[in-house]
């Protein structure tokens, strides 16, 4: 009997170990690797590699394909913050986030009641004094188009026609998958309110089914018109750069901008031709920090990206490896550091063109050392932004209209990701998002407009207070990491406020605990919601800690004893879905993609 019990225990332990093995092996190659949110996007990127393009060409092609194929999470009128590392080792950021229409004011939204199409299926009670999460009112200038054109012009090698070819083919007709079919079904009630959206997503007045060919002829026509503008310019001036500039002018100062303006005017929106014509991006310096031998690059304070660097600065003072991966000590320490970094995000971050951000102080090592002293053995339940010089941190979570708990039904409808590295060390990381379902299609352009203005606050004097011509502080947070100046990691994820939490854990899984790229993205993660939501009614859940179901029960109990308000969720609903591409010291490219939410990695 004793032998039988021992054998049973050994068998159970073996089964448990096997169940924790990665579902997939990492993808490896030597020429190029792409991680993305769908097979369509990843294949588009690989096609550009096979045509001789570099990582930026592949990244732009994958982003454009995602804008067509992944409309449940990202559309052509959305956003795409981008980081690029050149073969020479220089890193640039492209702030692919549009601006609020210049006629908009915070006071307008403070005094405005939400309409049916903006709160469909939700209880509108108590939702006044917020920017709507749907409809035409939260539309910004489309930011993705200019972002990918700047990346292509400055750092790519191909023409717009070449990188847009896969997207055009998808718009002509693609096989609809279950994710997209379900997103249309869930959005049907909203789509019925907007004839332009109904025509695209409910062709013939019916719900399209998974496995059917889904066509977007208006968007295909728009893309072909952009290609034609490039062809005309190259026929006159002959250069690749001139052709890409012509595409940009056609979109933001030509026919497309005028059609978006006309649709917005006819339907009571705020977006105007002048807003599009005034919008122009250029490469800028990223935010950066160090962790051990690594240099970490993020977008600026118009994103939440710097919060990851702040958290890394705090955590650099601990021996995280000695704590052991995903132990109670490890999870508690990382979560408490994230709470402090996110509190600073919620108090200080906003568009640097409109607000003074104490960037140098927030990212400094001495500031992190002072913040580190706030981490104790018990979970903090307070909102604790730091005091930086004479700056007075505002506490949006304490505002009377922002006291409710985070409402998942009101939160953002997710995002996608594109990460690419080539054999020459060119790196591309993007977090495309916005214009997700349910979306408003701008007239006959086929372009869904973004809903990103919901990320503004209406708190008077806050750095992220809504204003005309301003960018909201977004959650979108691509990441590049180098070691000693050499290319190392490109990673990004959907997940809203969870993005930098998940990315930090993936980074640690590789850098501290030696996991390969695939194991790192599949491993159990945790998420704090002790922060001010960037969506819904900007609520906060003090002390909330969500753990992957695979975290051992003993660890859960220890965290509860420390005062964390713990809940668990299945691995298939982790709140994020990262991809990562890693370049090893010998030049091998290794890519991993979260299998639990349909991420995809290809290598060559």
C-alpha positions in Angstrom: 0.0 0.0 0.0 2.8 2.4 0.9 4.5 1.7 -2.4 1.2 2.5 -4.2 0.9 5.8 -2.4 4.4 6.8 -3.3 3.9 5.8 -6.9 0.7 7.8 -7.1 2.4 10.8 -5.6 5.3 10.6 -8.1 2.8 10.2 -11.0 0.9 13.2 -9.8 4.0 15.3 -9.6 5.1 14.2 -13.0 1.7 15.1 -14.4 1.9 18.6 -12.8 5.3 19.2 -14.2 4.2 18.2 -17.7 1.1 20.4 -17.5 3.4 23.4 -16.8 5.6 22.7 -19.9 5.2 25.4 -22.6 2.5 24.7 -25.1 4.8 25.7 -27.9 8.5 25.7 -28.7 10.1 29.1 -29.5 10.4 30.0 -33.1 14.1 30.4 -34.1 15.9 31.8 -37.2 18.9 33.8 -38.3 17.5 36.3 -40.9 14.3 37.7 -39.3 11.6 37.0 -36.8 8.1 38.5 -36.4 5.7 38.3 -33.4 2.2 39.6 -33.9 -1.5 39.3 -33.0 -2.6 37.1 -35.9 -1.4 34.8 -38.6 -2.4 37.5 -41.2 -0.2 40.1 -39.6 2.8 37.8 -39.0 2.7 36.5 -42.5 2.6 40.0 -43.9 5.8 40.8 -42.0 7.5 37.6 -43.2 6.5 38.4 -46.8 8.5 41.6 -46.6 11.5 39.7 -45.2 11.3 37.3 -48.2 11.2 40.3 -50.5 14.5 41.7 -49.1 13.0 44.2 -46.6 14.4 45.0 -43.2 12.6 44.8 -39.8 11.0 48.1 -40.2 9.5 47.2 -43.6 8.2 44.0 -42.1 6.9 45.8 -39.0 5.0 48.3 -41.1 3.5 45.6 -43.3 2.4 43.6 -40.3 0.8 46.7 -38.7 -1.1 47.6 -41.8 -2.3 44.0 -42.2 -3.4 44.0 -38.6 -5.4 47.2 -39.2 -7.5 45.3 -41.7 -7.6 41.8 -40.2 -7.7 42.5 -36.5 -10.6 44.9 -36.5 -11.9 43.5 -33.2 -8.8 45.0 -31.4 -7.4 47.6 -33.8 -8.5 49.5 -36.9 -7.0 51.8 -39.5 -8.0 55.0 -37.7 -6.3 53.9 -34.5 -3.0 54.5 -32.8 0.5 52.8 -33.1 3.3 54.0 -30.9 6.5 52.7 -32.4 10.1 52.2 -31.3 12.8 51.6 -33.8 16.5 50.6 -33.3 18.7 51.2 -36.4 21.5 48.9 -37.5 23.9 51.6 -36.2 22.4 51.2 -32.7 20.3 54.4 -32.4 16.8 54.1 -30.9 13.9 56.3 -31.9 10.3 56.7 -30.7 7.4 57.6 -33.0 4.4 59.0 -31.1 1.7 57.4 -33.2 -1.2 58.8 -31.1 -3.6 61.3 -32.6 -4.7 64.6 -31.0 -8.0 65.7 -29.7 -10.0 67.9 -32.1 -9.0 71.6 -31.5 -12.6 72.6 -30.8 -12.9 70.2 -27.8 -12.8 71.3 -24.2 -12.9 69.5 -20.9 -15.9 71.7 -19.9 -17.9 70.4 -22.9 -17.5 66.8 -21.7 -18.0 67.7 -18.0 -21.4 69.1 -18.9 -22.5 66.5 -21.5 -24.7 63.5 -20.8 -23.8 60.3 -22.6 -26.0 59.1 -25.5 -27.5 55.7 -26.1 -24.8 54.6 -28.6 -22.1 55.6 -26.1 -23.3 53.5 -23.2 -25.2 50.7 -25.0 -26.0 47.7 -22.7 -24.6 49.7 -19.7 -26.4 51.5 -17.0 -25.8 55.2 -17.8 -26.5 56.2 -14.2 -23.4 57.8 -12.7 -21.5 57.9 -16.0 -21.8 61.6 -16.5 -18.7 63.7 -16.3 -16.7 61.3 -18.4 -15.5 61.0 -22.0 -17.6 58.3 -23.8 -16.0 55.0 -24.6 -17.8 54.6 -28.0 -19.3 56.6 -30.8 -18.0 59.6 -32.6 -17.2 61.9 -29.6 -14.0 60.1 -28.5 -12.5 60.2 -32.0 -9.0 61.6 -32.3 -7.0 62.3 -35.4 -5.9 58.9 -36.8 -2.3 58.4 -35.5 -1.3 55.0 -36.9 -1.1 56.1 -40.5 1.5 58.9 -40.0 3.4 56.7 -37.5 4.0 53.9 -40.0 4.7 56.3 -42.8 7.4 58.0 -40.7 8.9 54.7 -39.8 8.9 53.5 -43.4 10.3 56.8 -44.7 13.1 57.2 -42.1 14.1 53.6 -41.4 12.6 51.3 -44.0 13.8 50.4 -47.5 10.5 49.6 -49.4 7.7 51.6 -51.0 4.3 52.1 -49.5 2.8 50.0 -52.3 5.1 47.1 -51.3 4.3 47.2 -47.5 0.6 47.8 -48.1 0.1 44.9 -50.6 -0.8 42.3 -47.9 -3.3 44.7 -46.3 -5.0 45.4 -49.6 -5.3 41.7 -50.3 -6.9 41.2 -46.9 -9.3 44.1 -47.5 -10.3 42.5 -50.8 -11.3 39.4 -48.9 -10.1 37.3 -46.0 -11.4 34.3 -44.2 -13.2 35.4 -41.0 -12.0 33.7 -37.8 -14.0 33.1 -34.6 -12.5 36.0 -32.7 -13.6 38.6 -35.3 -17.0 36.9 -36.0 -17.7 37.0 -32.2 -16.7 40.6 -32.0 -19.2 41.6 -34.7 -21.9 39.6 -33.0 -21.3 41.3 -29.6 -21.3 44.7 -31.3 -24.4 44.2 -33.4 -26.7 46.4 -31.3 -24.2 49.3 -31.7 -23.5 48.7 -35.3 -27.2 48.9 -36.1 -27.1 52.6 -34.9 -24.5 53.6 -37.5 -25.4 52.9 -41.2 -21.8 53.1 -42.3 -20.7 50.5 -39.8 -23.7 48.3 -40.5 -22.8 48.2 -44.2 -19.2 47.0 -43.4 -19.8 44.6 -40.6 -23.3 43.3 -41.3 -23.1 42.9 -45.1 -26.5 42.2 -46.5 -28.0 42.8 -43.1 -26.7 39.6 -41.6 -24.0 38.5 -39.1 -21.0 37.1 -41.0 -19.9 33.7 -39.7 -16.5 32.2 -39.0 -15.1 30.5 -42.1 -16.8 32.9 -44.5 -15.0 35.4 -46.8 -15.2 38.9 -45.2 -14.6 41.9 -47.5 -14.0 45.5 -46.8 -14.2 47.1 -50.3 -14.3 50.8 -49.1 -11.0 50.3 -47.1 -9.5 48.5 -50.1 -10.3 51.4 -52.3 -8.8 53.9 -49.8 -5.6 51.9 -49.6 -5.4 51.7 -53.4 -5.9 55.4 -53.6 -3.0 55.9 -51.3 -0.8 53.7 -53.4 -1.9 55.6 -56.5 -0.8 58.9 -54.8 2.6 57.4 -54.2 2.9 56.3 -57.8 2.0 59.7 -59.2 4.6 61.4 -57.0 7.3 58.9 -57.9 6.5 59.5 -61.5 7.2 63.2 -61.0 10.0 63.3 -58.5 11.2 59.7 -58.6 12.3 59.1 -55.0 11.0 56.7 -52.5 10.8 59.4 -49.8 8.7 61.7 -52.2 6.3 58.9 -52.8 5.8 58.2 -49.1 5.3 61.9 -48.4 2.6 62.0 -51.1 0.8 59.2 -49.4 0.9 61.2 -46.2 -0.4 64.4 -47.8 -3.2 62.4 -49.6 -4.4 61.1 -46.2 -4.0 64.1 -43.9 -4.4 67.0 -46.3 -6.2 65.5 -49.3 -9.2 63.5 -50.2 -9.3 61.2 -47.1 -9.1 64.1 -44.7 -11.9 65.9 -46.4 -14.1 62.8 -46.4 -13.5 62.2 -42.7 -14.3 65.9 -42.1 -17.6 65.7 -44.0 -18.7 62.6 -42.1 -17.9 64.1 -38.8 -19.8 67.3 -39.5 -22.8 65.4 -40.8 -23.0 63.3 -37.7 -22.3 65.9 -34.9 -18.7 64.9 -34.4 -15.8 67.3 -33.4 -13.1 66.1 -35.8 -12.3 68.5 -38.7 -10.1 68.7 -41.7 -8.0 71.3 -40.0 -7.2 68.8 -37.2 -5.9 66.3 -39.7 -4.0 68.8 -41.7 -2.1 70.1 -38.6 -1.1 66.7 -37.5 2.5 65.7 -38.2 4.9 63.2 -36.5 8.6 62.9 -36.6 11.1 60.6 -34.8 11.9 61.6 -31.2 14.1 60.5 -28.4 12.7 57.6 -26.4 12.7 57.4 -22.6 15.4 55.0 -21.4 16.7 53.5 -18.2 19.0 50.7 -17.1 18.5 47.4 -15.2 21.8 45.6 -14.6 23.5 45.2 -17.9 20.4 46.1 -19.9 19.2 49.3 -21.4 15.4 49.6 -21.6 13.8 51.9 -24.1 10.1 53.1 -23.9 7.9 55.8 -25.4 7.6 59.1 -23.6 5.3 60.4 -20.9 2.4 60.6 -23.3 2.3 56.9 -22.7 2.5 54.8 -19.6 5.9 53.4 -20.8 8.1 55.3 -18.3 6.3 53.5 -15.4 8.1 50.3 -16.4 11.4 52.1 -16.0 10.4 53.5 -12.7 9.4 50.1 -11.5 12.7 48.6 -12.7 14.6 51.3 -10.9 12.9 50.5 -7.6 13.3 46.7 -8.1 17.0 47.0 -8.9 17.6 47.3 -5.2 16.4 43.8 -4.5 17.9 40.3 -5.1 14.8 39.1 -7.0 16.5 35.9 -8.1 17.2 34.9 -4.5 13.5 35.4 -3.7 12.7 32.7 -6.3 10.4 33.1 -9.3 6.7 33.7 -8.4 7.2 33.1 -4.7 5.1 35.2 -2.3 8.1 37.4 -1.6 8.8 37.9 -5.3 5.2 38.7 -6.2 4.7 41.0 -3.2 7.8 43.0 -3.9 7.2 43.4 -7.7 3.5 44.3 -7.1 4.4 47.0 -4.5 7.0 48.5 -6.8 4.4 48.6 -9.6 1.9 50.3 -7.3 4.3 53.1 -6.7 5.3 53.5 -10.3 1.7 53.5 -11.4 0.8 56.1 -8.7 3.3 58.4 -10.3 1.8 57.6 -13.7 -1.6 58.6 -12.5 -0.5 61.8 -10.8 2.1 63.2 -13.2 1.9 61.7 -16.7 0.4 63.5 -19.7 1.2 65.1 -23.0 4.5 66.9 -22.5 3.5 69.5 -25.1 0.8 70.7 -22.7 2.1 69.9 -19.2 5.4 70.1 -17.4 6.4 66.5 -16.5 9.2 66.1 -13.9 10.7 63.4 -16.2 14.3 63.5 -15.0 13.3 63.3 -11.4 10.8 60.5 -11.9 13.3 58.4 -13.8 16.3 59.0 -11.5 17.9 56.3 -9.4 18.0 58.4 -6.2 14.2 59.0 -6.5 13.7 55.2 -6.9 15.8 54.6 -3.8 13.5 56.9 -1.8 10.4 55.3 -3.2 11.8 51.8 -2.4 11.7 52.6 1.3 7.9 52.7 1.1 7.7 49.0 0.4 6.9 47.1 3.6 6.0 43.5 4.4 2.2 44.2 4.1 0.3 45.3 1.0 -0.2 49.0 0.7 -3.8 50.1 0.3 -3.0 53.7 -0.2 -2.6 55.8 -3.4 1.1 57.0 -3.0 2.5 59.2 -5.7 5.8 60.7 -4.8 6.5 64.4 -4.1 8.8 65.7 -6.8 10.3 69.1 -6.2 7.6 71.7 -6.1 5.2 69.7 -8.2 1.9 68.9 -6.4 0.6 65.5 -7.3 -3.1 65.3 -8.0 -5.0 62.3 -6.8 -7.6 61.4 -9.5 -8.7 58.3 -7.6 -10.0 60.6 -4.8 -12.2 62.7 -7.0 -15.9 62.3 -6.2 -16.8 61.0 -9.7 -13.9 58.5 -9.7 -14.6 56.5 -6.6 -16.4 53.5 -8.3 -14.6 50.2 -8.8 -13.1 49.4 -12.2 -15.9 48.2 -14.5 -14.6 45.7 -17.0 -17.7 46.3 -19.2 -16.6 49.9 -19.7 -12.9 49.3 -20.2 -11.0 49.4 -23.5 -11.6 46.7 -26.0 -8.0 45.6 -26.1 -5.1 46.1 -28.5 -2.6 44.1 -30.6 1.2 44.0 -30.9 3.9 43.8 -33.6 7.6 43.0 -32.8 10.3 42.4 -35.4 14.0 41.9 -35.4 16.3 41.2 -38.3 19.8 39.8 -38.6 21.4 43.3 -38.8 20.0 44.2 -35.4 17.3 46.5 -36.8 14.4 46.3 -34.2 10.8 47.4 -34.5 8.3 47.3 -31.6 4.7 48.6 -31.9 1.5 48.5 -29.9 -1.3 49.2 -32.4 -4.6 49.9 -30.9 -7.8 51.9 -31.0 -10.7 51.9 -33.6 -11.6 48.5 -32.1 -15.1 47.1 -32.1 -17.7 48.5 -31.8 -16.4 51.2 -34.2 -17.8 54.0 -36.3 -16.8 53.8 -40.0 -16.0 57.3 -41.4 -18.3 57.5 -44.4 -17.2 55.6 -47.5 -13.5 55.6 -46.5 -13.8 52.2 -44.8 -11.8 53.7 -41.9 -13.0 53.0 -38.3 -12.3 55.9 -36.1 -10.6 55.6 -32.7 -12.3 55.9 -29.3 -9.0 56.8 -27.5 -10.2 60.2 -26.1 -11.7 58.1 -23.3 -8.2 57.9 -21.8 -8.3 61.6 -21.0 -9.2 62.7 -17.5 -11.7 65.6 -16.7 -9.9 66.4 -13.4 -9.2 70.2 -13.4 -5.5 70.9 -13.7 -4.4 67.3 -14.1 -1.5 66.8 -16.7 -3.9 64.4 -18.5 -6.9 66.8 -18.5 -8.7 66.8 -21.9 -7.9 69.8 -24.2 -8.1 70.5 -27.9 -5.0 69.6 -29.9 -3.7 67.4 -27.0 -2.8 63.7 -26.9 -4.3 61.6 -24.1 -1.9 59.7 -21.9 -2.2 56.2 -23.4 -1.5 52.7 -22.1 0.2 51.7 -25.3 3.8 50.7 -24.5 6.2 49.0 -27.0 9.6 48.0 -25.6 13.1 47.6 -26.8 16.0 46.2 -24.7 19.7 46.1 -25.5 22.6 44.6 -23.6 25.8 46.6 -23.8 24.4 48.4 -26.8 23.7 45.1 -28.7 20.1 44.2 -29.7 18.5 41.9 -27.1 14.6 42.1 -26.8 11.6 43.6 -28.7 8.4 43.0 -26.8 4.9 44.4 -26.6 1.4 43.3 -25.5 -2.3 44.2 -25.4 -3.8 44.6 -22.0 -4.4 48.3 -21.2 -3.2 49.1 -17.7 -1.7 45.6 -17.5 0.7 46.2 -20.4 3.8 47.3 -18.5 3.1 44.9 -15.7 3.1 41.9 -18.1 6.1 43.2 -20.0 8.1 43.6 -16.9 7.4 40.0 -15.9 8.3 38.7 -19.4 11.6 40.7 -19.2 12.4 39.2 -15.8 11.5 35.7 -16.9 14.2 36.0 -19.6 16.8 38.2 -18.0 16.7 36.9 -14.4 15.3 33.4 -14.6 16.8 32.2 -17.9 13.6 31.3 -19.7 13.5 31.1 -23.5 11.2 33.5 -25.4 8.3 31.1 -25.6 8.4 29.9 -22.0 8.7 33.6 -20.9 5.4 34.6 -22.4 3.5 31.4 -21.4 4.6 31.5 -17.8 2.0 32.5 -15.1 1.6 36.2 -14.5 0.0 38.5 -11.9 -1.7 41.9 -12.2 -2.4 44.6 -9.7 -5.4 46.9 -10.2 -4.3 49.2 -7.4 -4.2 52.0 -10.0 -6.5 54.5 -11.7 -8.0 52.9 -14.7 -7.1 54.5 -18.0 -10.5 53.7 -19.3 -14.2 53.5 -18.1 -14.9 56.0 -15.4 -11.2 56.0 -14.3 -11.9 54.0 -11.2 -9.5 52.3 -8.8 -9.5 48.9 -7.0 -7.2 49.4 -3.9 -5.3 46.3 -3.0 -6.7 44.1 -5.9 -4.2 41.4 -7.0 -5.2 39.0 -9.8 -3.2 35.8 -10.0 -2.9 33.2 -12.7 -4.7 30.0 -11.7 -1.4 28.1 -11.9 0.1 30.0 -8.9 0.3 27.5 -6.0 -2.3 27.7 -3.3 0.3 28.2 -0.6 1.6 31.3 -2.4 -2.0 32.6 -2.6 -2.5 32.2 1.1 0.8 33.9 2.0 -0.2 36.9 -0.2 -3.6 37.1 1.4 -1.9 37.1 4.8 0.1 40.1 3.7 -3.2 42.0 3.0 -3.5 41.6 -0.8 -7.1 41.2 -2.0 -6.4 38.1 -4.2 -8.5 36.6 -6.9 -7.5 34.1 -9.6 -8.3 33.7 -13.3 -7.6 31.1 -16.0 -4.4 31.2 -18.0 -6.6 31.9 -21.1 -7.7 35.2 -19.6 -4.5 36.7 -18.3 -5.3 40.3 -19.1 -2.4 40.5 -21.5 -1.1 38.5 -24.5 2.6 39.4 -25.1 5.0 38.5 -27.9 8.8 38.8 -27.6 11.7 38.5 -30.1 15.1 37.9 -28.6 18.5 38.1 -30.3 21.1 35.9 -28.6 24.8 36.7 -28.3 25.5 34.6 -31.3 22.9 36.3 -33.5 20.1 33.7 -33.2 16.7 35.2 -33.4 14.2 33.6 -31.0 10.5 34.5 -30.8 7.7 33.6 -28.5 4.0 34.4 -28.6 1.3 33.9 -26.0 -0.7 30.9 -27.2 -3.7 31.5 -24.9 -4.9 34.5 -26.8 -3.9 33.7 -30.4 -0.6 35.5 -30.6 1.7 34.3 -33.4 5.5 34.2 -34.0 7.3 33.4 -37.3 11.0 33.1 -38.0 13.3 32.7 -40.9 
